[in-house]
């Protein structure tokens, strides 16, 4: 998971900034809804896209769950 960990942190920070949440709030949300598993599973697709796309994908994943 060496390349996925920095990307997870990047996604957490981008989502935090976009939603005006604290890091602790986003970490709790990501853990509760298994967003980190989703990001790791779809790393190859997500990491080649920009932050707006990633935030939209996370929002859609959360809405579906």
PDBQT receptor file of N, H, CA, C and O in Angstrom, charges set to zero:
ATOM      1  N   UNK A   1       0.821  -1.179   0.000  1.00  0.00    +0.000 N 
ATOM      2  CA  UNK A   1       0.000   0.000   0.000  1.00  0.00    +0.000 C 
ATOM      3  C   UNK A   1       0.876   1.258   0.000  1.00  0.00    +0.000 C 
ATOM      4  O   UNK A   1       0.423   2.302   0.467  1.00  0.00    +0.000 OA
ATOM      5  N   UNK A   2       2.057   1.199  -0.484  1.00  0.00    +0.000 N 
ATOM      6  H   UNK A   2       2.426   0.350  -0.863  1.00  0.00    +0.000 HD
ATOM      7  CA  UNK A   2       2.961   2.337  -0.401  1.00  0.00    +0.000 C 
ATOM      8  C   UNK A   2       2.481   3.538  -1.213  1.00  0.00    +0.000 C 
ATOM      9  O   UNK A   2       2.593   4.671  -0.745  1.00  0.00    +0.000 OA
ATOM     10  N   UNK A   3       1.959   3.323  -2.395  1.00  0.00    +0.000 N 
ATOM     11  H   UNK A   3       1.868   2.403  -2.775  1.00  0.00    +0.000 HD
ATOM     12  CA  UNK A   3       1.495   4.454  -3.199  1.00  0.00    +0.000 C 
ATOM     13  C   UNK A   3       0.081   4.883  -2.830  1.00  0.00    +0.000 C 
ATOM     14  O   UNK A   3      -0.311   6.017  -3.104  1.00  0.00    +0.000 OA
ATOM     15  N   UNK A   4      -0.682   3.996  -2.216  1.00  0.00    +0.000 N 
ATOM     16  H   UNK A   4      -0.364   3.075  -1.994  1.00  0.00    +0.000 HD
ATOM     17  CA  UNK A   4      -2.060   4.323  -1.862  1.00  0.00    +0.000 C 
ATOM     18  C   UNK A   4      -2.157   5.225  -0.634  1.00  0.00    +0.000 C 
ATOM     19  O   UNK A   4      -3.048   6.071  -0.564  1.00  0.00    +0.000 OA
ATOM     20  N   UNK A   5      -1.261   5.059   0.330  1.00  0.00    +0.000 N 
ATOM     21  H   UNK A   5      -0.537   4.371   0.273  1.00  0.00    +0.000 HD
ATOM     22  CA  UNK A   5      -1.333   5.837   1.566  1.00  0.00    +0.000 C 
ATOM     23  C   UNK A   5      -1.217   7.342   1.320  1.00  0.00    +0.000 C 
ATOM     24  O   UNK A   5      -2.052   8.093   1.824  1.00  0.00    +0.000 OA
ATOM     25  N   UNK A   6      -0.230   7.812   0.575  1.00  0.00    +0.000 N 
ATOM     26  H   UNK A   6       0.448   7.202   0.165  1.00  0.00    +0.000 HD
ATOM     27  CA  UNK A   6      -0.183   9.255   0.306  1.00  0.00    +0.000 C 
ATOM     28  C   UNK A   6      -1.431   9.736  -0.447  1.00  0.00    +0.000 C 
ATOM     29  O   UNK A   6      -1.895  10.856  -0.233  1.00  0.00    +0.000 OA
ATOM     30  N   UNK A   7      -1.962   8.900  -1.313  1.00  0.00    +0.000 N 
ATOM     31  H   UNK A   7      -1.586   7.990  -1.487  1.00  0.00    +0.000 HD
ATOM     32  CA  UNK A   7      -3.164   9.274  -2.047  1.00  0.00    +0.000 C 
ATOM     33  C   UNK A   7      -4.375   9.335  -1.118  1.00  0.00    +0.000 C 
ATOM     34  O   UNK A   7      -5.225  10.211  -1.276  1.00  0.00    +0.000 OA
ATOM     35  N   UNK A   8      -4.466   8.428  -0.163  1.00  0.00    +0.000 N 
ATOM     36  H   UNK A   8      -3.776   7.716  -0.035  1.00  0.00    +0.000 HD
ATOM     37  CA  UNK A   8      -5.544   8.480   0.823  1.00  0.00    +0.000 C 
ATOM     38  C   UNK A   8      -5.506   9.794   1.599  1.00  0.00    +0.000 C 
ATOM     39  O   UNK A   8      -6.540  10.423   1.822  1.00  0.00    +0.000 OA
ATOM     40  N   UNK A   9      -4.323  10.193   2.000  1.00  0.00    +0.000 N 
ATOM     41  H   UNK A   9      -3.483   9.682   1.819  1.00  0.00    +0.000 HD
ATOM     42  CA  UNK A   9      -4.159  11.448   2.734  1.00  0.00    +0.000 C 
ATOM     43  C   UNK A   9      -4.549  12.625   1.847  1.00  0.00    +0.000 C 
ATOM     44  O   UNK A   9      -5.220  13.554   2.297  1.00  0.00    +0.000 OA
ATOM     45  N   UNK A  10      -4.130  12.584   0.600  1.00  0.00    +0.000 N 
ATOM     46  H   UNK A  10      -3.584  11.829   0.234  1.00  0.00    +0.000 HD
ATOM     47  CA  UNK A  10      -4.496  13.626  -0.355  1.00  0.00    +0.000 C 
ATOM     48  C   UNK A  10      -6.015  13.724  -0.489  1.00  0.00    +0.000 C 
ATOM     49  O   UNK A  10      -6.568  14.823  -0.447  1.00  0.00    +0.000 OA
ATOM     50  N   UNK A  11      -6.688  12.597  -0.648  1.00  0.00    +0.000 N 
ATOM     51  H   UNK A  11      -6.239  11.704  -0.682  1.00  0.00    +0.000 HD
ATOM     52  CA  UNK A  11      -8.144  12.586  -0.784  1.00  0.00    +0.000 C 
ATOM     53  C   UNK A  11      -8.817  13.127   0.473  1.00  0.00    +0.000 C 
ATOM     54  O   UNK A  11      -9.766  13.907   0.391  1.00  0.00    +0.000 OA
ATOM     55  N   UNK A  12      -8.326  12.711   1.624  1.00  0.00    +0.000 N 
ATOM     56  H   UNK A  12      -7.555  12.077   1.690  1.00  0.00    +0.000 HD
ATOM     57  CA  UNK A  12      -8.876  13.200   2.885  1.00  0.00    +0.000 C 
ATOM     58  C   UNK A  12      -8.738  14.717   2.973  1.00  0.00    +0.000 C 
ATOM     59  O   UNK A  12      -9.690  15.402   3.348  1.00  0.00    +0.000 OA
ATOM     60  N   UNK A  13      -7.587  15.239   2.638  1.00  0.00    +0.000 N 
ATOM     61  H   UNK A  13      -6.814  14.682   2.333  1.00  0.00    +0.000 HD
ATOM     62  CA  UNK A  13      -7.342  16.680   2.717  1.00  0.00    +0.000 C 
ATOM     63  C   UNK A  13      -8.181  17.449   1.701  1.00  0.00    +0.000 C 
ATOM     64  O   UNK A  13      -8.720  18.509   2.019  1.00  0.00    +0.000 OA
ATOM     65  N   UNK A  14      -8.293  16.929   0.494  1.00  0.00    +0.000 N 
ATOM     66  H   UNK A  14      -7.856  16.068   0.236  1.00  0.00    +0.000 HD
ATOM     67  CA  UNK A  14      -9.117  17.590  -0.521  1.00  0.00    +0.000 C 
ATOM     68  C   UNK A  14     -10.583  17.602  -0.107  1.00  0.00    +0.000 C 
ATOM     69  O   UNK A  14     -11.270  18.612  -0.257  1.00  0.00    +0.000 OA
ATOM     70  N   UNK A  15     -11.051  16.489   0.408  1.00  0.00    +0.000 N 
ATOM     71  H   UNK A  15     -10.493  15.669   0.530  1.00  0.00    +0.000 HD
ATOM     72  CA  UNK A  15     -12.446  16.404   0.837  1.00  0.00    +0.000 C 
ATOM     73  C   UNK A  15     -12.693  17.327   2.031  1.00  0.00    +0.000 C 
ATOM     74  O   UNK A  15     -13.722  17.998   2.097  1.00  0.00    +0.000 OA
ATOM     75  N   UNK A  16     -11.769  17.360   2.952  1.00  0.00    +0.000 N 
ATOM     76  H   UNK A  16     -10.932  16.814   2.898  1.00  0.00    +0.000 HD
ATOM     77  CA  UNK A  16     -11.864  18.230   4.121  1.00  0.00    +0.000 C 
ATOM     78  C   UNK A  16     -12.005  19.682   3.694  1.00  0.00    +0.000 C 
ATOM     79  O   UNK A  16     -12.889  20.395   4.171  1.00  0.00    +0.000 OA
ATOM     80  N   UNK A  17     -11.147  20.109   2.810  1.00  0.00    +0.000 N 
ATOM     81  H   UNK A  17     -10.430  19.530   2.423  1.00  0.00    +0.000 HD
ATOM     82  CA  UNK A  17     -11.182  21.488   2.346  1.00  0.00    +0.000 C 
ATOM     83  C   UNK A  17     -12.441  21.821   1.571  1.00  0.00    +0.000 C 
ATOM     84  O   UNK A  17     -13.008  22.902   1.733  1.00  0.00    +0.000 OA
ATOM     85  N   UNK A  18     -12.880  20.901   0.732  1.00  0.00    +0.000 N 
ATOM     86  H   UNK A  18     -12.420  20.023   0.601  1.00  0.00    +0.000 HD
ATOM     87  CA  UNK A  18     -14.069  21.141  -0.090  1.00  0.00    +0.000 C 
ATOM     88  C   UNK A  18     -15.340  21.214   0.741  1.00  0.00    +0.000 C 
ATOM     89  O   UNK A  18     -16.268  21.947   0.399  1.00  0.00    +0.000 OA
ATOM     90  N   UNK A  19     -15.382  20.457   1.830  1.00  0.00    +0.000 N 
ATOM     91  H   UNK A  19     -14.628  19.862   2.107  1.00  0.00    +0.000 HD
ATOM     92  CA  UNK A  19     -16.596  20.376   2.644  1.00  0.00    +0.000 C 
ATOM     93  C   UNK A  19     -16.527  21.227   3.908  1.00  0.00    +0.000 C 
ATOM     94  O   UNK A  19     -17.505  21.306   4.652  1.00  0.00    +0.000 OA
ATOM     95  N   UNK A  20     -15.389  21.860   4.156  1.00  0.00    +0.000 N 
ATOM     96  H   UNK A  20     -14.596  21.795   3.551  1.00  0.00    +0.000 HD
ATOM     97  CA  UNK A  20     -15.252  22.704   5.342  1.00  0.00    +0.000 C 
ATOM     98  C   UNK A  20     -15.297  21.926   6.641  1.00  0.00    +0.000 C 
ATOM     99  O   UNK A  20     -15.797  22.418   7.653  1.00  0.00    +0.000 OA
ATOM    100  N   UNK A  21     -14.777  20.718   6.610  1.00  0.00    +0.000 N 
ATOM    101  H   UNK A  21     -14.371  20.319   5.788  1.00  0.00    +0.000 HD
ATOM    102  CA  UNK A  21     -14.765  19.852   7.790  1.00  0.00    +0.000 C 
ATOM    103  C   UNK A  21     -13.366  19.811   8.391  1.00  0.00    +0.000 C 
ATOM    104  O   UNK A  21     -12.390  20.201   7.750  1.00  0.00    +0.000 OA
ATOM    105  N   UNK A  22     -13.283  19.341   9.610  1.00  0.00    +0.000 N 
ATOM    106  H   UNK A  22     -14.075  19.024  10.131  1.00  0.00    +0.000 HD
ATOM    107  CA  UNK A  22     -11.967  19.135  10.225  1.00  0.00    +0.000 C 
ATOM    108  C   UNK A  22     -11.406  17.796   9.741  1.00  0.00    +0.000 C 
ATOM    109  O   UNK A  22     -12.135  16.945   9.232  1.00  0.00    +0.000 OA
ATOM    110  N   UNK A  23     -10.121  17.639   9.909  1.00  0.00    +0.000 N 
ATOM    111  H   UNK A  23      -9.529  18.331  10.322  1.00  0.00    +0.000 HD
ATOM    112  CA  UNK A  23      -9.498  16.362   9.558  1.00  0.00    +0.000 C 
ATOM    113  C   UNK A  23     -10.077  15.217  10.363  1.00  0.00    +0.000 C 
ATOM    114  O   UNK A  23     -10.263  14.112   9.853  1.00  0.00    +0.000 OA
ATOM    115  N   UNK A  24     -10.360  15.491  11.625  1.00  0.00    +0.000 N 
ATOM    116  H   UNK A  24     -10.209  16.388  12.040  1.00  0.00    +0.000 HD
ATOM    117  CA  UNK A  24     -10.939  14.469  12.504  1.00  0.00    +0.000 C 
ATOM    118  C   UNK A  24     -12.329  14.054  12.014  1.00  0.00    +0.000 C 
ATOM    119  O   UNK A  24     -12.663  12.869  12.032  1.00  0.00    +0.000 OA
ATOM    120  N   UNK A  25     -13.135  15.020  11.580  1.00  0.00    +0.000 N 
ATOM    121  H   UNK A  25     -12.864  15.983  11.565  1.00  0.00    +0.000 HD
ATOM    122  CA  UNK A  25     -14.474  14.712  11.071  1.00  0.00    +0.000 C 
ATOM    123  C   UNK A  25     -14.408  13.867   9.804  1.00  0.00    +0.000 C 
ATOM    124  O   UNK A  25     -15.154  12.900   9.654  1.00  0.00    +0.000 OA
ATOM    125  N   UNK A  26     -13.517  14.236   8.903  1.00  0.00    +0.000 N 
ATOM    126  H   UNK A  26     -12.911  15.022   9.026  1.00  0.00    +0.000 HD
ATOM    127  CA  UNK A  26     -13.392  13.479   7.652  1.00  0.00    +0.000 C 
ATOM    128  C   UNK A  26     -12.845  12.080   7.928  1.00  0.00    +0.000 C 
ATOM    129  O   UNK A  26     -13.322  11.106   7.345  1.00  0.00    +0.000 OA
ATOM    130  N   UNK A  27     -11.867  11.973   8.796  1.00  0.00    +0.000 N 
ATOM    131  H   UNK A  27     -11.480  12.765   9.269  1.00  0.00    +0.000 HD
ATOM    132  CA  UNK A  27     -11.313  10.660   9.133  1.00  0.00    +0.000 C 
ATOM    133  C   UNK A  27     -12.394   9.757   9.722  1.00  0.00    +0.000 C 
ATOM    134  O   UNK A  27     -12.467   8.575   9.388  1.00  0.00    +0.000 OA
ATOM    135  N   UNK A  28     -13.231  10.308  10.595  1.00  0.00    +0.000 N 
ATOM    136  H   UNK A  28     -13.172  11.269  10.867  1.00  0.00    +0.000 HD
ATOM    137  CA  UNK A  28     -14.316   9.522  11.186  1.00  0.00    +0.000 C 
ATOM    138  C   UNK A  28     -15.336   9.113  10.123  1.00  0.00    +0.000 C 
ATOM    139  O   UNK A  28     -15.801   7.973  10.114  1.00  0.00    +0.000 OA
ATOM    140  N   UNK A  29     -15.683  10.036   9.234  1.00  0.00    +0.000 N 
ATOM    141  H   UNK A  29     -15.305  10.961   9.241  1.00  0.00    +0.000 HD
ATOM    142  CA  UNK A  29     -16.629   9.727   8.157  1.00  0.00    +0.000 C 
ATOM    143  C   UNK A  29     -16.067   8.656   7.237  1.00  0.00    +0.000 C 
ATOM    144  O   UNK A  29     -16.758   7.691   6.911  1.00  0.00    +0.000 OA
ATOM    145  N   UNK A  30     -14.815   8.821   6.816  1.00  0.00    +0.000 N 
ATOM    146  H   UNK A  30     -14.254   9.605   7.081  1.00  0.00    +0.000 HD
ATOM    147  CA  UNK A  30     -14.181   7.856   5.924  1.00  0.00    +0.000 C 
ATOM    148  C   UNK A  30     -14.110   6.477   6.573  1.00  0.00    +0.000 C 
ATOM    149  O   UNK A  30     -14.316   5.467   5.901  1.00  0.00    +0.000 OA
ATOM    150  N   UNK A  31     -13.820   6.427   7.865  1.00  0.00    +0.000 N 
ATOM    151  H   UNK A  31     -13.652   7.249   8.411  1.00  0.00    +0.000 HD
ATOM    152  CA  UNK A  31     -13.734   5.147   8.570  1.00  0.00    +0.000 C 
ATOM    153  C   UNK A  31     -15.116   4.506   8.703  1.00  0.00    +0.000 C 
ATOM    154  O   UNK A  31     -15.275   3.311   8.454  1.00  0.00    +0.000 OA
ATOM    155  N   UNK A  32     -16.108   5.297   9.092  1.00  0.00    +0.000 N 
ATOM    156  H   UNK A  32     -15.978   6.268   9.294  1.00  0.00    +0.000 HD
ATOM    157  CA  UNK A  32     -17.450   4.764   9.314  1.00  0.00    +0.000 C 
ATOM    158  C   UNK A  32     -18.086   4.248   8.029  1.00  0.00    +0.000 C 
ATOM    159  O   UNK A  32     -18.798   3.245   8.044  1.00  0.00    +0.000 OA
ATOM    160  N   UNK A  33     -17.829   4.930   6.924  1.00  0.00    +0.000 N 
ATOM    161  H   UNK A  33     -17.250   5.745   6.912  1.00  0.00    +0.000 HD
ATOM    162  CA  UNK A  33     -18.460   4.574   5.647  1.00  0.00    +0.000 C 
ATOM    163  C   UNK A  33     -17.541   3.766   4.732  1.00  0.00    +0.000 C 
ATOM    164  O   UNK A  33     -17.886   3.482   3.585  1.00  0.00    +0.000 OA
ATOM    165  N   UNK A  34     -16.376   3.402   5.248  1.00  0.00    +0.000 N 
ATOM    166  H   UNK A  34     -16.096   3.633   6.180  1.00  0.00    +0.000 HD
ATOM    167  CA  UNK A  34     -15.406   2.592   4.507  1.00  0.00    +0.000 C 
ATOM    168  C   UNK A  34     -14.945   3.264   3.205  1.00  0.00    +0.000 C 
ATOM    169  O   UNK A  34     -14.697   2.597   2.201  1.00  0.00    +0.000 OA
ATOM    170  N   UNK A  35     -14.838   4.583   3.244  1.00  0.00    +0.000 N 
ATOM    171  H   UNK A  35     -15.040   5.125   4.059  1.00  0.00    +0.000 HD
ATOM    172  CA  UNK A  35     -14.384   5.335   2.080  1.00  0.00    +0.000 C 
ATOM    173  C   UNK A  35     -12.938   4.992   1.750  1.00  0.00    +0.000 C 
ATOM    174  O   UNK A  35     -12.559   4.961   0.579  1.00  0.00    +0.000 OA
ATOM    175  N   UNK A  36     -12.132   4.737   2.767  1.00  0.00    +0.000 N 
ATOM    176  H   UNK A  36     -12.439   4.762   3.718  1.00  0.00    +0.000 HD
ATOM    177  CA  UNK A  36     -10.731   4.393   2.523  1.00  0.00    +0.000 C 
ATOM    178  C   UNK A  36     -10.614   3.107   1.717  1.00  0.00    +0.000 C 
ATOM    179  O   UNK A  36      -9.764   3.003   0.833  1.00  0.00    +0.000 OA
ATOM    180  N   UNK A  37     -11.455   2.135   2.016  1.00  0.00    +0.000 N 
ATOM    181  H   UNK A  37     -12.145   2.220   2.734  1.00  0.00    +0.000 HD
ATOM    182  CA  UNK A  37     -11.453   0.893   1.241  1.00  0.00    +0.000 C 
ATOM    183  C   UNK A  37     -11.819   1.162  -0.215  1.00  0.00    +0.000 C 
ATOM    184  O   UNK A  37     -11.222   0.598  -1.132  1.00  0.00    +0.000 OA
ATOM    185  N   UNK A  38     -12.806   2.030  -0.415  1.00  0.00    +0.000 N 
ATOM    186  H   UNK A  38     -13.291   2.488   0.330  1.00  0.00    +0.000 HD
ATOM    187  CA  UNK A  38     -13.236   2.407  -1.758  1.00  0.00    +0.000 C 
ATOM    188  C   UNK A  38     -12.084   3.073  -2.521  1.00  0.00    +0.000 C 
ATOM    189  O   UNK A  38     -11.827   2.744  -3.679  1.00  0.00    +0.000 OA
ATOM    190  N   UNK A  39     -11.405   3.999  -1.870  1.00  0.00    +0.000 N 
ATOM    191  H   UNK A  39     -11.615   4.266  -0.929  1.00  0.00    +0.000 HD
ATOM    192  CA  UNK A  39     -10.303   4.705  -2.527  1.00  0.00    +0.000 C 
ATOM    193  C   UNK A  39      -9.183   3.737  -2.898  1.00  0.00    +0.000 C 
ATOM    194  O   UNK A  39      -8.624   3.826  -3.991  1.00  0.00    +0.000 OA
ATOM    195  N   UNK A  40      -8.857   2.825  -2.008  1.00  0.00    +0.000 N 
ATOM    196  H   UNK A  40      -9.311   2.752  -1.120  1.00  0.00    +0.000 HD
ATOM    197  CA  UNK A  40      -7.807   1.841  -2.304  1.00  0.00    +0.000 C 
ATOM    198  C   UNK A  40      -8.239   0.920  -3.442  1.00  0.00    +0.000 C 
ATOM    199  O   UNK A  40      -7.452   0.625  -4.342  1.00  0.00    +0.000 OA
ATOM    200  N   UNK A  41      -9.483   0.471  -3.400  1.00  0.00    +0.000 N 
ATOM    201  H   UNK A  41     -10.122   0.711  -2.669  1.00  0.00    +0.000 HD
ATOM    202  CA  UNK A  41      -9.978  -0.440  -4.439  1.00  0.00    +0.000 C 
ATOM    203  C   UNK A  41      -9.951   0.205  -5.819  1.00  0.00    +0.000 C 
ATOM    204  O   UNK A  41      -9.632  -0.455  -6.809  1.00  0.00    +0.000 OA
ATOM    205  N   UNK A  42     -10.280   1.480  -5.888  1.00  0.00    +0.000 N 
ATOM    206  H   UNK A  42     -10.539   2.016  -5.084  1.00  0.00    +0.000 HD
ATOM    207  CA  UNK A  42     -10.343   2.170  -7.170  1.00  0.00    +0.000 C 
ATOM    208  C   UNK A  42      -9.200   3.163  -7.368  1.00  0.00    +0.000 C 
ATOM    209  O   UNK A  42      -9.325   4.130  -8.121  1.00  0.00    +0.000 OA
ATOM    210  N   UNK A  43      -8.094   2.912  -6.687  1.00  0.00    +0.000 N 
ATOM    211  H   UNK A  43      -7.993   2.127  -6.076  1.00  0.00    +0.000 HD
ATOM    212  CA  UNK A  43      -6.925   3.779  -6.757  1.00  0.00    +0.000 C 
ATOM    213  C   UNK A  43      -6.492   4.045  -8.194  1.00  0.00    +0.000 C 
ATOM    214  O   UNK A  43      -6.241   5.192  -8.564  1.00  0.00    +0.000 OA
ATOM    215  N   UNK A  44      -6.403   3.007  -8.996  1.00  0.00    +0.000 N 
ATOM    216  H   UNK A  44      -6.606   2.076  -8.695  1.00  0.00    +0.000 HD
ATOM    217  CA  UNK A  44      -5.893   3.146 -10.369  1.00  0.00    +0.000 C 
ATOM    218  C   UNK A  44      -6.738   4.099 -11.200  1.00  0.00    +0.000 C 
ATOM    219  O   UNK A  44      -6.208   4.786 -12.074  1.00  0.00    +0.000 OA
ATOM    220  N   UNK A  45      -8.025   4.154 -10.948  1.00  0.00    +0.000 N 
ATOM    221  H   UNK A  45      -8.455   3.597 -10.238  1.00  0.00    +0.000 HD
ATOM    222  CA  UNK A  45      -8.909   5.071 -11.676  1.00  0.00    +0.000 C 
ATOM    223  C   UNK A  45      -8.890   6.456 -11.044  1.00  0.00    +0.000 C 
ATOM    224  O   UNK A  45      -8.793   7.465 -11.742  1.00  0.00    +0.000 OA
ATOM    225  N   UNK A  46      -8.982   6.497  -9.729  1.00  0.00    +0.000 N 
ATOM    226  H   UNK A  46      -9.060   5.677  -9.162  1.00  0.00    +0.000 HD
ATOM    227  CA  UNK A  46      -9.104   7.780  -9.039  1.00  0.00    +0.000 C 
ATOM    228  C   UNK A  46      -7.846   8.632  -9.126  1.00  0.00    +0.000 C 
ATOM    229  O   UNK A  46      -7.939   9.848  -9.295  1.00  0.00    +0.000 OA
ATOM    230  N   UNK A  47      -6.675   8.020  -9.015  1.00  0.00    +0.000 N 
ATOM    231  H   UNK A  47      -6.599   7.032  -8.877  1.00  0.00    +0.000 HD
ATOM    232  CA  UNK A  47      -5.460   8.828  -8.889  1.00  0.00    +0.000 C 
ATOM    233  C   UNK A  47      -5.083   9.573 -10.164  1.00  0.00    +0.000 C 
ATOM    234  O   UNK A  47      -4.235  10.465 -10.125  1.00  0.00    +0.000 OA
ATOM    235  N   UNK A  48      -5.690   9.230 -11.282  1.00  0.00    +0.000 N 
ATOM    236  H   UNK A  48      -6.379   8.506 -11.314  1.00  0.00    +0.000 HD
ATOM    237  CA  UNK A  48      -5.375   9.934 -12.528  1.00  0.00    +0.000 C 
ATOM    238  C   UNK A  48      -6.336  11.097 -12.791  1.00  0.00    +0.000 C 
ATOM    239  O   UNK A  48      -6.227  11.776 -13.811  1.00  0.00    +0.000 OA
ATOM    240  N   UNK A  49      -7.267  11.322 -11.876  1.00  0.00    +0.000 N 
ATOM    241  H   UNK A  49      -7.356  10.770 -11.047  1.00  0.00    +0.000 HD
ATOM    242  CA  UNK A  49      -8.255  12.387 -12.020  1.00  0.00    +0.000 C 
ATOM    243  C   UNK A  49      -7.982  13.518 -11.045  1.00  0.00    +0.000 C 
ATOM    244  O   UNK A  49      -7.225  13.368 -10.087  1.00  0.00    +0.000 OA
ATOM    245  N   UNK A  50      -8.609  14.643 -11.306  1.00  0.00    +0.000 N 
ATOM    246  H   UNK A  50      -9.225  14.765 -12.085  1.00  0.00    +0.000 HD
ATOM    247  CA  UNK A  50      -8.421  15.825 -10.477  1.00  0.00    +0.000 C 
ATOM    248  C   UNK A  50      -9.256  15.792  -9.212  1.00  0.00    +0.000 C 
ATOM    249  O   UNK A  50     -10.091  14.906  -9.028  1.00  0.00    +0.000 OA
ATOM    250  N   UNK A  51      -9.026  16.765  -8.342  1.00  0.00    +0.000 N 
ATOM    251  H   UNK A  51      -8.348  17.485  -8.491  1.00  0.00    +0.000 HD
ATOM    252  CA  UNK A  51      -9.708  16.785  -7.054  1.00  0.00    +0.000 C 
ATOM    253  C   UNK A  51     -11.227  16.914  -7.153  1.00  0.00    +0.000 C 
ATOM    254  O   UNK A  51     -11.940  16.312  -6.350  1.00  0.00    +0.000 OA
ATOM    255  N   UNK A  52     -11.738  17.675  -8.111  1.00  0.00    +0.000 N 
ATOM    256  H   UNK A  52     -11.158  18.164  -8.763  1.00  0.00    +0.000 HD
ATOM    257  CA  UNK A  52     -13.194  17.812  -8.244  1.00  0.00    +0.000 C 
ATOM    258  C   UNK A  52     -13.835  16.470  -8.557  1.00  0.00    +0.000 C 
ATOM    259  O   UNK A  52     -14.885  16.136  -8.008  1.00  0.00    +0.000 OA
ATOM    260  N   UNK A  53     -13.206  15.703  -9.435  1.00  0.00    +0.000 N 
ATOM    261  H   UNK A  53     -12.353  15.975  -9.881  1.00  0.00    +0.000 HD
ATOM    262  CA  UNK A  53     -13.718  14.377  -9.783  1.00  0.00    +0.000 C 
ATOM    263  C   UNK A  53     -13.689  13.463  -8.561  1.00  0.00    +0.000 C 
ATOM    264  O   UNK A  53     -14.650  12.739  -8.299  1.00  0.00    +0.000 OA
ATOM    265  N   UNK A  54     -12.602  13.497  -7.827  1.00  0.00    +0.000 N 
ATOM    266  H   UNK A  54     -11.822  14.085  -8.039  1.00  0.00    +0.000 HD
ATOM    267  CA  UNK A  54     -12.453  12.629  -6.656  1.00  0.00    +0.000 C 
ATOM    268  C   UNK A  54     -13.510  12.964  -5.599  1.00  0.00    +0.000 C 
ATOM    269  O   UNK A  54     -14.129  12.067  -5.026  1.00  0.00    +0.000 OA
ATOM    270  N   UNK A  55     -13.710  14.247  -5.350  1.00  0.00    +0.000 N 
ATOM    271  H   UNK A  55     -13.207  14.975  -5.815  1.00  0.00    +0.000 HD
ATOM    272  CA  UNK A  55     -14.722  14.659  -4.367  1.00  0.00    +0.000 C 
ATOM    273  C   UNK A  55     -16.108  14.218  -4.818  1.00  0.00    +0.000 C 
ATOM    274  O   UNK A  55     -16.904  13.735  -4.013  1.00  0.00    +0.000 OA
ATOM    275  N   UNK A  56     -16.394  14.383  -6.105  1.00  0.00    +0.000 N 
ATOM    276  H   UNK A  56     -15.747  14.775  -6.759  1.00  0.00    +0.000 HD
ATOM    277  CA  UNK A  56     -17.682  13.951  -6.646  1.00  0.00    +0.000 C 
ATOM    278  C   UNK A  56     -17.858  12.441  -6.493  1.00  0.00    +0.000 C 
ATOM    279  O   UNK A  56     -18.939  11.978  -6.129  1.00  0.00    +0.000 OA
ATOM    280  N   UNK A  57     -16.820  11.682  -6.764  1.00  0.00    +0.000 N 
ATOM    281  H   UNK A  57     -15.942  12.058  -7.060  1.00  0.00    +0.000 HD
ATOM    282  CA  UNK A  57     -16.888  10.221  -6.623  1.00  0.00    +0.000 C 
ATOM    283  C   UNK A  57     -17.128   9.822  -5.164  1.00  0.00    +0.000 C 
ATOM    284  O   UNK A  57     -17.920   8.921  -4.889  1.00  0.00    +0.000 OA
ATOM    285  N   UNK A  58     -16.458  10.479  -4.247  1.00  0.00    +0.000 N 
ATOM    286  H   UNK A  58     -15.815  11.211  -4.471  1.00  0.00    +0.000 HD
ATOM    287  CA  UNK A  58     -16.645  10.186  -2.827  1.00  0.00    +0.000 C 
ATOM    288  C   UNK A  58     -18.086  10.520  -2.420  1.00  0.00    +0.000 C 
ATOM    289  O   UNK A  58     -18.733   9.748  -1.712  1.00  0.00    +0.000 OA
ATOM    290  N   UNK A  59     -18.576  11.670  -2.872  1.00  0.00    +0.000 N 
ATOM    291  H   UNK A  59     -18.051  12.297  -3.447  1.00  0.00    +0.000 HD
ATOM    292  CA  UNK A  59     -19.967  12.045  -2.554  1.00  0.00    +0.000 C 
ATOM    293  C   UNK A  59     -20.955  11.018  -3.101  1.00  0.00    +0.000 C 
ATOM    294  O   UNK A  59     -21.909  10.646  -2.417  1.00  0.00    +0.000 OA
ATOM    295  N   UNK A  60     -20.731  10.566  -4.318  1.00  0.00    +0.000 N 
ATOM    296  H   UNK A  60     -19.957  10.868  -4.873  1.00  0.00    +0.000 HD
ATOM    297  CA  UNK A  60     -21.623   9.562  -4.917  1.00  0.00    +0.000 C 
ATOM    298  C   UNK A  60     -21.533   8.242  -4.158  1.00  0.00    +0.000 C 
ATOM    299  O   UNK A  60     -22.547   7.579  -3.943  1.00  0.00    +0.000 OA
ATOM    300  N   UNK A  61     -20.341   7.864  -3.757  1.00  0.00    +0.000 N 
ATOM    301  H   UNK A  61     -19.517   8.403  -3.931  1.00  0.00    +0.000 HD
ATOM    302  CA  UNK A  61     -20.170   6.636  -2.975  1.00  0.00    +0.000 C 
ATOM    303  C   UNK A  61     -20.911   6.748  -1.639  1.00  0.00    +0.000 C 
ATOM    304  O   UNK A  61     -21.591   5.812  -1.217  1.00  0.00    +0.000 OA
ATOM    305  N   UNK A  62     -20.775   7.889  -0.986  1.00  0.00    +0.000 N 
ATOM    306  H   UNK A  62     -20.223   8.649  -1.328  1.00  0.00    +0.000 HD
ATOM    307  CA  UNK A  62     -21.459   8.092   0.294  1.00  0.00    +0.000 C 
ATOM    308  C   UNK A  62     -22.984   8.094   0.120  1.00  0.00    +0.000 C 
ATOM    309  O   UNK A  62     -23.705   7.556   0.960  1.00  0.00    +0.000 OA
ATOM    310  N   UNK A  63     -23.466   8.689  -0.950  1.00  0.00    +0.000 N 
ATOM    311  H   UNK A  63     -22.881   9.127  -1.633  1.00  0.00    +0.000 HD
ATOM    312  CA  UNK A  63     -24.915   8.739  -1.200  1.00  0.00    +0.000 C 
ATOM    313  C   UNK A  63     -25.476   7.353  -1.491  1.00  0.00    +0.000 C 
ATOM    314  O   UNK A  63     -26.621   7.056  -1.149  1.00  0.00    +0.000 OA
ATOM    315  N   UNK A  64     -24.674   6.515  -2.119  1.00  0.00    +0.000 N 
ATOM    316  H   UNK A  64     -23.744   6.756  -2.397  1.00  0.00    +0.000 HD
ATOM    317  CA  UNK A  64     -25.127   5.163  -2.467  1.00  0.00    +0.000 C 
ATOM    318  C   UNK A  64     -25.129   4.230  -1.257  1.00  0.00    +0.000 C 
ATOM    319  O   UNK A  64     -25.863   3.242  -1.222  1.00  0.00    +0.000 OA
ATOM    320  N   UNK A  65     -24.297   4.557  -0.269  1.00  0.00    +0.000 N 
ATOM    321  H   UNK A  65     -23.701   5.359  -0.298  1.00  0.00    +0.000 HD
ATOM    322  CA  UNK A  65     -24.140   3.667   0.880  1.00  0.00    +0.000 C 
ATOM    323  C   UNK A  65     -25.103   3.957   1.924  1.00  0.00    +0.000 C 
ATOM    324  O   UNK A  65     -25.106   3.296   2.962  1.00  0.00    +0.000 OA
TER     325      UNK A  65
